[in-house]
Amino acid sequence: MLLTVPVCYAQFVNDSHTLQVTGDAAVRVVPDQVIVLFGVENRQKDISTAVAQNDSAVKQVIAAVKRVGVDPGDIQTDYFHVSIAYVQNQRSVIDYYEVTKQIQVILKNVSKFEELLNSGLRAGANQLDGVEFRTTELRKYRDEARALATKAALEKAQALATAAGMQVGKPLSLSSYSYGGGSSYALCCGYGGYPYGSANGYQTQNVVQDGPGRNTGDAQDTVSLGKINVTASVTMTFQIR
């Protein structure tokens, strides 16, 4: 697990006897759960044929997902849409019907992520609408991030006061804000293929290493899970003398 602490922001507030400091910290965590959104789209001149083909493909995708080891309770069809396309310049003539269903899958064994993708797409899913990596221990890592942010704010306040020939007194106020814990991927695919994205990079100027990074991936995998950020920001106001 990587612990990253960006540079803190500090300022002397209007009261000349106080110092306000903001500390930020991020805990980088290997995800232990993945949500995958498969889409199945069919186009036919006849609405009944389009619906029948779509239903058949959805059943095949669900069966393939179950074979990967996903619990049936973690599979849900949560989107259904039918649209009509008309012949160009002839709004009264139907060209085809488009039937789309979306299947949400919660994968709790992240080591099977790539297997799940390949199985679902080969079984009949022709869209990959989204992937979200997340941790089920969000509260734990947010607490860690807040503790790190508080420590960073304290150290920054002490360093600034020392440089100015002052001393830090007791804190007068404290506020915190936490966010993160999931990494969403904006994906796009259709009949021509199924590209899927990679995590956004995270940049920081101060890095603290707390033991080796945890990684559950295999060296032979072609999709790297990466890590997600759980971040916190703490603002403190101190007396100075």
N, C-alpha and C positions, 0 to 999 in steps of 0.2 A: 504494500500500500504506500503510495507516494503522498506526502503531505507538502503542499505548496503554499507559500505565504507571500502574496504580492507586497509591494512597497506600501507602507501606511501613509495616510494623509493626516497632517496635523496643522493646527493654527492656534494662535493666541486669540481668544475671543474678546469681546468688547471690555469685559471686566479684566483689568490688568493683572488680577491675582488668580486667574484661572487659565488653564490650557486645555484645549479640546483636541482629541486624537481619534482617528478612525483606523482600525486595523481590519484587514481582510485576510481570509485564509480559505484554502480549498483542500479537501481530502479526495484523492483519486482512488477509486474503488473498482475492482473487477466486478462486472454485473453478475448477478446470480439468477436473472430471469429475463426472458426476451418475449416481447409481444410482436407477432408477425401478422400482417393483414394481407391475405391472398384475395385476388379478384378473379372472377370467372365471367367472361363476356362472350355472348353469342349473337350473331346477326343472321337473320333469315327473312325471306319474303313473307313467310307464314308465321303468325304469332305463336300458334300452338307448337310448331316445330322448334322455334327459338326457345320457348320455355322448356320443352322436353329435353332438348340438348343441354340446356343450362343445368337443369336438375340432375341429369346424368353425370355431367362433369363435376358438379359440386359434390355428389356422392363419392365419386372416385377420389377427389382431393381429400375429403374427410377420412376416407378409408386409408389413404396413404399416410396421412398425418398420424392416425392412430397406430399404424405399423411402426412409426418412429418411436413410439412410446408415450405419446401425449395422452393424458387422461381425457376421456370423453367430456368431462365437466369443464375442461379448459378449451373446448372448441365451441365456437358460437357463430352462427350465421346472423350478422347484425345489420345487413344492408341489402335492400332489394330495389331495383330500379328498372323500369321499362320506358323506352323512348321510341319515337317514330321518326324516321328519316324520309323526307320526300324527294322525289326526283327534281333535279335542279330546274328551276323556271316553271315547275308544274306542281304547285302547292296542293293540289287535290289528288295527286298520284303518289301512293306510298312506294318508296324504294325498298325499304326493309324495316324490320323491327329489331331493336337492340335490347337485350335482356342482360342485366348485370347483377351478380350477387357478390357480396364480400364475406369472407370467412376470417374471423379473428381467432388466432391460436396463441395460447400462453404456454411457452416452453420453459419448464423449470429445470431441465438439464441442458445448460447452455453449451455443453460440449457437443451436442447434437444439432447445433444451429445450422451449419452448412448442410447436413443431411436432411434436415427439415425443409430447407429452401429447395433443394434439388428434388426431393420427393413430391412436394406440393406442385411444383412447376411442371414436372414430368407427368404428373397424374391428370393435369388438365387446367390448372390455373394459368391464365395468360396475362395476369396483371399482378404486380407486387406493389401494393398501395402504401405500405409503411412498415418500418421496423423500429421498435423502441427497446433499448437496453435499460434495465433498471435494477436497483437493489431493494431487497425486502427488509434490509436493516437500515432504513433511511434515518430513523430517529437516533440510532447509535452514532452514525457518521456525522449527523448534524451537530450532535453534542460535542464530538471531537473537533469539528470545524470551529464551533463557537469558542471552545477552550483555547484553540490555537490563535484565533483572532483576538481574544482577550489578552493572551500573553504577548502577542505582537504589539497591541496597543500600549500595554504597560511598558514594554521595552522601548518603544519609540518615545513615549512621554519622558521616561527617565533619561534617554540619550539627549533629547532636545533640551531638557532642563539643565542637565550637566553642561552641555555646550554653552548655554547662556549664563552659567554661573548661578543657577537656581536649584531649588530642591522641590521634588514632587511631594505634595501632601496627600490627604485622603481623597478618594474619588467622590464627586458630588452627584454625578448622574451617569447612567449607563443605558444604552439601547442596543438591540441586536436585530439582525435580519438574516434569515437563512433561505437558501434556494438551491436548486439542482437536485440530483438524485436519479435523473433519467436522461437518456440521450436519444432524441428522435432523429430519424433519417428521412429526408424528403426524397422519395423514390418515384421513378417514372418508368413505366414499361408498357408494352402492348404486344401486338402480334409478332413484332420483329425481334423480341429479345427481352431480357429481364435484368438490366443493370441494377446493382444496388450499391449504395454509397458507403462512405467511410466517415469516422468520427471527426468532428472539427478539432483542430489543434488547440492546445491551451498554452498560453505564453505567460511567463512570470519572470520577475527579476530576482526574487529571493526564493530558493528552494531548500526545503528541509527533508532529508531522507530518514525515515523511521523504519529501518529494516528493509529487507529485499522486497521488491514488488511482487505481488501475487499474480500468477497467470495460470489459467486452467487449460489453455490451448495446447494442442499438439503441434510439434514442429512440422508435421506433414500437412496440416490444414492450410487451405488457400484463403480462408477468411479469418482475419484477426479480430477478436472481440474488442480489443482496446480497453480503455477504462473510462468511467464516467466521473464527473466532478460533483461533489457535494460541497457547497460553499457557504460561508457565513461572513457577515460584516458586523463589527462591534464599534460603537462610538462611545467614548468616555470623556468626561470633563473632570479635571483634577484641580485642586487647590495647589498653588505654587507659592514659594516664599524664597 
